[in-house]
Amino acid sequence: MQILSLAIFLSIIRHSQAWIQYAPTGTATMTHYTLPLNYIAACGCTADSTHYPTAAMSEMAYGSSTDYGPGCGRCFKLTLLNTFLSDPPFFPDVTKSVVIKVTDLCPGGGAGWCSATPGHPNQGGQYINFDLAWPSTSISNDFFPSNVSLYGYADFGVWNVSYESVSCVDDWAGGKDPAALGSVPNGGSVCCPADPFTNPNTTCPSFSDDTDATPPNTTTSASSAIAVATSARTTLVPFVIASTIFITALL
């Protein structure tokens, strides 16, 4: 019995994977999740990044299924349009927006809001979902408008939003804070590009995209270095084990 090497198998997976290509502006769905203050998420951004608005991006738009993706470090202006699940939909009287930096991966699979693929949108009919880190010390508690007297609850859970790719340095609240902004060349935050909008060549390499890239050097002066390196290893190992099992089953 001839065993297909894991390296060849992973290469096939990389080159057969098609990621969602999105325009600089458009519409998306937005949910929210809890990200503890000073937590090091999938992009390996510094702990200080959590002191400013951040979000996770849906897997196939983020550009990786295992670790760092090209979506890491990008900044977007998100504007609330209307709620999706409520009946009737709620349209706020006041327009509210927030500029976020993508620091995390929102896993796909199943019927979740981050499950869109290039050929199939999520249940909201969108190909991108932003999972906002909220509540957050950087975003007001009343950021999401509501009408409790009509609906009986305040948190609608899912919103339709418009998005616009913007400069992190110029538009993100943490853009003037080097400790939060991050940079790949200096290794200060492992893999959290300072501003991919204006410097597209400083995106994160991915284990699963079409570049066959290797993960960045996790040696850094940041206190989070060990945590990030551990996170990268624990994320990759289950994938390797699962792939090996899959290969064996095929044979």
Contacts in CASP RR format, 6 or more apart in sequence:
PFRMAT RR
TARGET T0000
AUTHOR 0000-0000-0000
METHOD contacts of the structure
MODEL  1
MQILSLAIFLSIIRHSQAWIQYAPTGTATMTHYTLPLNYIAACGCTADST
HYPTAAMSEMAYGSSTDYGPGCGRCFKLTLLNTFLSDPPFFPDVTKSVVI
KVTDLCPGGGAGWCSATPGHPNQGGQYINFDLAWPSTSISNDFFPSNVSL
YGYADFGVWNVSYESVSCVDDWAGGKDPAALGSVPNGGSVCCPADPFTNP
NTTCPSFSDDTDATPPNTTTSASSAIAVATSARTTLVPFVIASTIFITAL
L
1 251 0 8 1.000
2 251 0 8 1.000
3 247 0 8 1.000
3 248 0 8 1.000
3 251 0 8 1.000
4 247 0 8 1.000
4 250 0 8 1.000
4 251 0 8 1.000
6 240 0 8 1.000
6 243 0 8 1.000
6 244 0 8 1.000
6 247 0 8 1.000
9 243 0 8 1.000
9 247 0 8 1.000
10 243 0 8 1.000
11 212 0 8 1.000
13 208 0 8 1.000
13 243 0 8 1.000
14 208 0 8 1.000
14 209 0 8 1.000
14 210 0 8 1.000
14 212 0 8 1.000
15 210 0 8 1.000
17 65 0 8 1.000
17 208 0 8 1.000
17 209 0 8 1.000
17 210 0 8 1.000
18 118 0 8 1.000
19 60 0 8 1.000
19 61 0 8 1.000
19 63 0 8 1.000
19 118 0 8 1.000
19 209 0 8 1.000
20 58 0 8 1.000
20 60 0 8 1.000
20 61 0 8 1.000
20 63 0 8 1.000
20 116 0 8 1.000
20 117 0 8 1.000
20 118 0 8 1.000
20 127 0 8 1.000
20 128 0 8 1.000
21 118 0 8 1.000
22 61 0 8 1.000
22 127 0 8 1.000
22 128 0 8 1.000
24 164 0 8 1.000
24 165 0 8 1.000
25 162 0 8 1.000
25 163 0 8 1.000
25 164 0 8 1.000
25 165 0 8 1.000
26 162 0 8 1.000
26 163 0 8 1.000
26 164 0 8 1.000
27 81 0 8 1.000
27 126 0 8 1.000
27 160 0 8 1.000
27 161 0 8 1.000
27 162 0 8 1.000
27 163 0 8 1.000
28 78 0 8 1.000
28 126 0 8 1.000
28 127 0 8 1.000
28 128 0 8 1.000
28 129 0 8 1.000
28 130 0 8 1.000
28 160 0 8 1.000
28 161 0 8 1.000
28 162 0 8 1.000
28 163 0 8 1.000
29 84 0 8 1.000
29 113 0 8 1.000
29 122 0 8 1.000
29 124 0 8 1.000
29 125 0 8 1.000
29 126 0 8 1.000
29 128 0 8 1.000
29 129 0 8 1.000
29 130 0 8 1.000
29 158 0 8 1.000
29 159 0 8 1.000
29 160 0 8 1.000
29 161 0 8 1.000
30 55 0 8 1.000
30 78 0 8 1.000
30 80 0 8 1.000
30 129 0 8 1.000
30 130 0 8 1.000
30 131 0 8 1.000
30 132 0 8 1.000
30 158 0 8 1.000
30 159 0 8 1.000
30 160 0 8 1.000
30 161 0 8 1.000
31 113 0 8 1.000
31 129 0 8 1.000
31 130 0 8 1.000
31 131 0 8 1.000
31 132 0 8 1.000
31 157 0 8 1.000
31 158 0 8 1.000
31 159 0 8 1.000
32 131 0 8 1.000
32 132 0 8 1.000
32 133 0 8 1.000
32 134 0 8 1.000
32 144 0 8 1.000
32 157 0 8 1.000
33 56 0 8 1.000
33 106 0 8 1.000
33 131 0 8 1.000
33 132 0 8 1.000
33 133 0 8 1.000
33 134 0 8 1.000
34 133 0 8 1.000
34 135 0 8 1.000
35 41 0 8 1.000
35 50 0 8 1.000
35 54 0 8 1.000
35 104 0 8 1.000
35 133 0 8 1.000
35 136 0 8 1.000
36 50 0 8 1.000
37 50 0 8 1.000
37 51 0 8 1.000
37 137 0 8 1.000
38 47 0 8 1.000
38 48 0 8 1.000
38 50 0 8 1.000
39 47 0 8 1.000
39 50 0 8 1.000
40 46 0 8 1.000
40 47 0 8 1.000
40 224 0 8 1.000
40 227 0 8 1.000
40 228 0 8 1.000
40 231 0 8 1.000
41 54 0 8 1.000
41 56 0 8 1.000
41 103 0 8 1.000
41 104 0 8 1.000
41 105 0 8 1.000
42 56 0 8 1.000
42 67 0 8 1.000
42 68 0 8 1.000
42 72 0 8 1.000
42 103 0 8 1.000
42 104 0 8 1.000
42 105 0 8 1.000
42 231 0 8 1.000
42 235 0 8 1.000
43 68 0 8 1.000
43 69 0 8 1.000
43 71 0 8 1.000
43 72 0 8 1.000
43 73 0 8 1.000
43 102 0 8 1.000
43 103 0 8 1.000
43 104 0 8 1.000
43 105 0 8 1.000
43 191 0 8 1.000
43 192 0 8 1.000
43 204 0 8 1.000
44 68 0 8 1.000
44 72 0 8 1.000
44 103 0 8 1.000
44 189 0 8 1.000
44 190 0 8 1.000
44 191 0 8 1.000
44 192 0 8 1.000
44 224 0 8 1.000
44 228 0 8 1.000
44 231 0 8 1.000
45 54 0 8 1.000
45 72 0 8 1.000
45 73 0 8 1.000
45 101 0 8 1.000
45 103 0 8 1.000
45 180 0 8 1.000
45 182 0 8 1.000
45 189 0 8 1.000
45 190 0 8 1.000
45 191 0 8 1.000
45 192 0 8 1.000
46 179 0 8 1.000
46 180 0 8 1.000
46 182 0 8 1.000
46 188 0 8 1.000
46 189 0 8 1.000
46 192 0 8 1.000
46 222 0 8 1.000
46 224 0 8 1.000
47 222 0 8 1.000
47 223 0 8 1.000
47 224 0 8 1.000
48 177 0 8 1.000
48 179 0 8 1.000
48 180 0 8 1.000
49 101 0 8 1.000
49 103 0 8 1.000
49 174 0 8 1.000
49 180 0 8 1.000
49 181 0 8 1.000
49 182 0 8 1.000
49 189 0 8 1.000
49 192 0 8 1.000
50 103 0 8 1.000
50 133 0 8 1.000
50 136 0 8 1.000
51 137 0 8 1.000
51 138 0 8 1.000
51 174 0 8 1.000
51 177 0 8 1.000
51 180 0 8 1.000
52 101 0 8 1.000
52 138 0 8 1.000
52 172 0 8 1.000
52 173 0 8 1.000
52 174 0 8 1.000
52 175 0 8 1.000
52 177 0 8 1.000
52 180 0 8 1.000
53 98 0 8 1.000
53 99 0 8 1.000
53 100 0 8 1.000
53 101 0 8 1.000
53 132 0 8 1.000
53 133 0 8 1.000
53 136 0 8 1.000
53 138 0 8 1.000
53 139 0 8 1.000
53 172 0 8 1.000
53 173 0 8 1.000
54 100 0 8 1.000
54 101 0 8 1.000
54 102 0 8 1.000
54 103 0 8 1.000
54 104 0 8 1.000
54 133 0 8 1.000
54 136 0 8 1.000
55 76 0 8 1.000
55 78 0 8 1.000
55 100 0 8 1.000
55 101 0 8 1.000
55 102 0 8 1.000
55 103 0 8 1.000
55 104 0 8 1.000
55 130 0 8 1.000
55 131 0 8 1.000
55 132 0 8 1.000
55 133 0 8 1.000
56 62 0 8 1.000
56 102 0 8 1.000
56 103 0 8 1.000
56 104 0 8 1.000
56 105 0 8 1.000
56 106 0 8 1.000
56 114 0 8 1.000
56 130 0 8 1.000
56 131 0 8 1.000
56 133 0 8 1.000
57 71 0 8 1.000
57 74 0 8 1.000
57 102 0 8 1.000
57 104 0 8 1.000
57 105 0 8 1.000
57 106 0 8 1.000
57 128 0 8 1.000
57 129 0 8 1.000
57 130 0 8 1.000
57 131 0 8 1.000
58 106 0 8 1.000
58 108 0 8 1.000
58 113 0 8 1.000
58 114 0 8 1.000
58 115 0 8 1.000
58 116 0 8 1.000
58 122 0 8 1.000
58 127 0 8 1.000
58 128 0 8 1.000
58 129 0 8 1.000
58 130 0 8 1.000
58 131 0 8 1.000
59 65 0 8 1.000
59 105 0 8 1.000
59 106 0 8 1.000
59 107 0 8 1.000
59 108 0 8 1.000
59 109 0 8 1.000
59 114 0 8 1.000
59 115 0 8 1.000
60 108 0 8 1.000
60 116 0 8 1.000
60 117 0 8 1.000
60 118 0 8 1.000
60 127 0 8 1.000
61 71 0 8 1.000
61 116 0 8 1.000
61 127 0 8 1.000
61 128 0 8 1.000
62 69 0 8 1.000
62 70 0 8 1.000
62 71 0 8 1.000
62 72 0 8 1.000
62 102 0 8 1.000
62 105 0 8 1.000
62 106 0 8 1.000
63 69 0 8 1.000
63 70 0 8 1.000
63 71 0 8 1.000
63 206 0 8 1.000
63 208 0 8 1.000
63 209 0 8 1.000
64 70 0 8 1.000
64 105 0 8 1.000
64 206 0 8 1.000
64 207 0 8 1.000
64 208 0 8 1.000
64 209 0 8 1.000
65 208 0 8 1.000
65 239 0 8 1.000
66 206 0 8 1.000
66 207 0 8 1.000
66 208 0 8 1.000
66 235 0 8 1.000
66 236 0 8 1.000
66 239 0 8 1.000
67 206 0 8 1.000
67 207 0 8 1.000
67 208 0 8 1.000
67 215 0 8 1.000
67 232 0 8 1.000
67 235 0 8 1.000
67 236 0 8 1.000
68 191 0 8 1.000
68 204 0 8 1.000
68 205 0 8 1.000
68 206 0 8 1.000
68 207 0 8 1.000
68 215 0 8 1.000
68 216 0 8 1.000
68 232 0 8 1.000
69 105 0 8 1.000
69 203 0 8 1.000
69 204 0 8 1.000
69 205 0 8 1.000
69 206 0 8 1.000
69 209 0 8 1.000
70 196 0 8 1.000
70 203 0 8 1.000
70 204 0 8 1.000
70 206 0 8 1.000
70 209 0 8 1.000
71 102 0 8 1.000
71 196 0 8 1.000
71 203 0 8 1.000
71 204 0 8 1.000
72 102 0 8 1.000
72 103 0 8 1.000
72 191 0 8 1.000
72 192 0 8 1.000
72 193 0 8 1.000
72 196 0 8 1.000
72 203 0 8 1.000
72 204 0 8 1.000
73 101 0 8 1.000
73 102 0 8 1.000
73 103 0 8 1.000
73 168 0 8 1.000
73 192 0 8 1.000
73 193 0 8 1.000
73 196 0 8 1.000
73 203 0 8 1.000
73 204 0 8 1.000
74 101 0 8 1.000
74 102 0 8 1.000
74 165 0 8 1.000
74 168 0 8 1.000
74 193 0 8 1.000
74 196 0 8 1.000
74 197 0 8 1.000
74 203 0 8 1.000
75 99 0 8 1.000
75 100 0 8 1.000
75 101 0 8 1.000
75 102 0 8 1.000
75 165 0 8 1.000
75 166 0 8 1.000
75 167 0 8 1.000
75 168 0 8 1.000
75 171 0 8 1.000
75 172 0 8 1.000
75 195 0 8 1.000
75 197 0 8 1.000
76 99 0 8 1.000
76 100 0 8 1.000
76 102 0 8 1.000
76 130 0 8 1.000
76 163 0 8 1.000
76 164 0 8 1.000
76 165 0 8 1.000
76 166 0 8 1.000
77 97 0 8 1.000
77 98 0 8 1.000
77 99 0 8 1.000
77 163 0 8 1.000
77 164 0 8 1.000
77 166 0 8 1.000
77 171 0 8 1.000
78 97 0 8 1.000
78 98 0 8 1.000
78 99 0 8 1.000
78 100 0 8 1.000
78 130 0 8 1.000
78 132 0 8 1.000
78 161 0 8 1.000
78 162 0 8 1.000
78 163 0 8 1.000
79 95 0 8 1.000
79 96 0 8 1.000
79 97 0 8 1.000
79 161 0 8 1.000
79 162 0 8 1.000
79 163 0 8 1.000
79 164 0 8 1.000
80 92 0 8 1.000
80 95 0 8 1.000
80 96 0 8 1.000
80 97 0 8 1.000
80 144 0 8 1.000
80 145 0 8 1.000
80 159 0 8 1.000
80 161 0 8 1.000
81 91 0 8 1.000
81 159 0 8 1.000
81 160 0 8 1.000
81 161 0 8 1.000
81 162 0 8 1.000
82 89 0 8 1.000
82 90 0 8 1.000
82 91 0 8 1.000
82 92 0 8 1.000
82 159 0 8 1.000
82 160 0 8 1.000
83 89 0 8 1.000
83 90 0 8 1.000
83 156 0 8 1.000
83 157 0 8 1.000
83 158 0 8 1.000
83 159 0 8 1.000
83 160 0 8 1.000
84 124 0 8 1.000
84 156 0 8 1.000
84 158 0 8 1.000
84 159 0 8 1.000
84 160 0 8 1.000
85 156 0 8 1.000
85 157 0 8 1.000
85 158 0 8 1.000
86 151 0 8 1.000
86 156 0 8 1.000
90 145 0 8 1.000
90 146 0 8 1.000
90 147 0 8 1.000
90 151 0 8 1.000
90 156 0 8 1.000
92 145 0 8 1.000
93 145 0 8 1.000
94 145 0 8 1.000
96 143 0 8 1.000
96 144 0 8 1.000
96 145 0 8 1.000
98 132 0 8 1.000
98 139 0 8 1.000
98 143 0 8 1.000
99 166 0 8 1.000
99 171 0 8 1.000
99 172 0 8 1.000
99 173 0 8 1.000
100 130 0 8 1.000
100 132 0 8 1.000
100 133 0 8 1.000
100 172 0 8 1.000
101 168 0 8 1.000
101 172 0 8 1.000
101 174 0 8 1.000
103 133 0 8 1.000
103 192 0 8 1.000
104 131 0 8 1.000
104 133 0 8 1.000
106 113 0 8 1.000
106 114 0 8 1.000
106 129 0 8 1.000
106 131 0 8 1.000
107 114 0 8 1.000
108 114 0 8 1.000
108 115 0 8 1.000
109 115 0 8 1.000
111 123 0 8 1.000
112 122 0 8 1.000
112 123 0 8 1.000
113 122 0 8 1.000
113 123 0 8 1.000
113 124 0 8 1.000
113 129 0 8 1.000
113 131 0 8 1.000
113 158 0 8 1.000
114 122 0 8 1.000
114 129 0 8 1.000
114 131 0 8 1.000
115 122 0 8 1.000
116 122 0 8 1.000
116 125 0 8 1.000
116 126 0 8 1.000
116 127 0 8 1.000
116 128 0 8 1.000
116 129 0 8 1.000
118 127 0 8 1.000
121 127 0 8 1.000
122 129 0 8 1.000
124 158 0 8 1.000
124 160 0 8 1.000
126 160 0 8 1.000
128 163 0 8 1.000
130 161 0 8 1.000
130 163 0 8 1.000
132 139 0 8 1.000
134 143 0 8 1.000
134 144 0 8 1.000
135 141 0 8 1.000
138 173 0 8 1.000
144 154 0 8 1.000
144 155 0 8 1.000
144 156 0 8 1.000
144 159 0 8 1.000
146 153 0 8 1.000
146 154 0 8 1.000
146 155 0 8 1.000
146 156 0 8 1.000
148 154 0 8 1.000
165 197 0 8 1.000
166 172 0 8 1.000
166 197 0 8 1.000
167 195 0 8 1.000
167 197 0 8 1.000
167 198 0 8 1.000
168 174 0 8 1.000
168 175 0 8 1.000
168 181 0 8 1.000
168 194 0 8 1.000
168 195 0 8 1.000
168 196 0 8 1.000
168 197 0 8 1.000
169 175 0 8 1.000
169 176 0 8 1.000
169 181 0 8 1.000
169 194 0 8 1.000
169 195 0 8 1.000
169 198 0 8 1.000
172 181 0 8 1.000
174 180 0 8 1.000
174 181 0 8 1.000
175 181 0 8 1.000
181 192 0 8 1.000
181 194 0 8 1.000
181 195 0 8 1.000
182 188 0 8 1.000
182 189 0 8 1.000
182 192 0 8 1.000
182 193 0 8 1.000
182 194 0 8 1.000
183 189 0 8 1.000
183 192 0 8 1.000
183 193 0 8 1.000
183 194 0 8 1.000
183 202 0 8 1.000
184 191 0 8 1.000
184 192 0 8 1.000
184 193 0 8 1.000
184 194 0 8 1.000
184 202 0 8 1.000
184 204 0 8 1.000
184 216 0 8 1.000
185 202 0 8 1.000
187 216 0 8 1.000
187 217 0 8 1.000
187 219 0 8 1.000
187 220 0 8 1.000
188 220 0 8 1.000
188 221 0 8 1.000
188 222 0 8 1.000
189 220 0 8 1.000
189 222 0 8 1.000
190 216 0 8 1.000
190 218 0 8 1.000
190 220 0 8 1.000
190 222 0 8 1.000
190 224 0 8 1.000
190 225 0 8 1.000
190 228 0 8 1.000
191 204 0 8 1.000
191 205 0 8 1.000
191 215 0 8 1.000
191 216 0 8 1.000
192 204 0 8 1.000
193 199 0 8 1.000
193 202 0 8 1.000
193 203 0 8 1.000
193 204 0 8 1.000
194 202 0 8 1.000
195 202 0 8 1.000
196 202 0 8 1.000
196 203 0 8 1.000
204 216 0 8 1.000
205 211 0 8 1.000
205 213 0 8 1.000
205 214 0 8 1.000
205 215 0 8 1.000
205 216 0 8 1.000
206 213 0 8 1.000
207 213 0 8 1.000
207 215 0 8 1.000
207 236 0 8 1.000
207 239 0 8 1.000
215 232 0 8 1.000
218 225 0 8 1.000
218 228 0 8 1.000
218 229 0 8 1.000
218 232 0 8 1.000
219 225 0 8 1.000
220 228 0 8 1.000
END
